[in-house]
């Protein structure tokens, strides 16, 4: 079982790893960073089921998570903006499927 400071540290490290993966521009690194983040977040969820941590006692851990999350959000927003500039038309739907593949299939049926 993960204790509270470790859970915050695990999420912070996982978010920083995701930020570094986003900075790399390599999709495979971004995807690889998602699994450790999921595991770390599950640790926090497990802690929340045990009762609410005292925010003053865990301020440093909470602030670390907030800072790392802000960095990931900023990088995600920048990536989205860049994608819109480079590719004005969406190429993937909300599930991650290629819209071009769907369009090609639809064109073939028509």
WOBEL-V29654 format. One record per residue. RES is the residue in one letter. PHI is phi in degrees with one decimal (* if undefined). PSI is psi as a letter, one per 40 degrees, with the letter a starting at -180 (999 if undefined). Layout:
RES|PHI|PSI + RES|PHI|PSI
This chain:
X|*|h + X|-87.0|h + X|-86.2|i + X|-59.7|d + X|-59.8|d + X|-64.4|d + X|-62.8|d + X|-64.0|d + X|-62.6|d + X|-60.5|d + X|-68.0|d + X|-60.5|d + X|-63.3|d + X|-64.0|d + X|-67.3|d + X|-65.0|d + X|-63.2|d + X|-63.9|d + X|-60.4|d + X|-63.1|d + X|-65.4|d + X|-62.8|d + X|-63.4|d + X|-68.4|d + X|76.0|e + X|-105.0|h + X|-55.6|d + X|-66.2|d + X|-72.1|d + X|-63.9|d + X|-62.4|d + X|-65.7|d + X|-77.6|e + X|-71.9|d + X|-65.4|d + X|-61.7|d + X|-66.0|d + X|-59.8|d + X|-60.7|d + X|-65.4|d + X|-66.0|d + X|-61.2|d + X|-62.3|d + X|-67.8|d + X|-62.0|d + X|-59.9|d + X|-64.9|d + X|-65.6|d + X|-74.4|e + X|-85.9|e + X|129.8|i + X|-76.0|h + X|-71.3|i + X|-70.7|h + X|-60.3|d + X|-68.7|d + X|-67.8|d + X|-112.3|f + X|-55.5|d + X|-60.6|d + X|-64.9|d + X|-64.4|d + X|-65.1|d + X|-62.6|d + X|-64.7|d + X|-60.1|d + X|-63.5|d + X|-65.2|d + X|-65.5|d + X|-61.2|d + X|-64.0|d + X|-63.2|d + X|-61.5|d + X|-60.2|d + X|-65.8|d + X|-63.9|d + X|-63.9|d + X|-64.4|d + X|-63.8|d + X|-62.5|d + X|-62.5|d + X|-62.6|d + X|-60.7|d + X|-65.6|d + X|-72.6|d + X|-74.8|d + X|-129.3|g + X|-59.3|d + X|-91.5|h + X|-61.1|h + X|-110.0|e + X|-132.6|i + X|-87.9|a + X|-64.2|d + X|-91.0|e + X|93.2|e + X|-80.3|i + X|-68.4|h + X|-70.2|d + X|-63.6|d + X|-63.3|d + X|-63.9|d + X|-65.5|d + X|-61.6|d + X|-64.2|d + X|-65.7|d + X|-64.5|d + X|-67.8|d + X|-75.8|d + X|-74.2|999
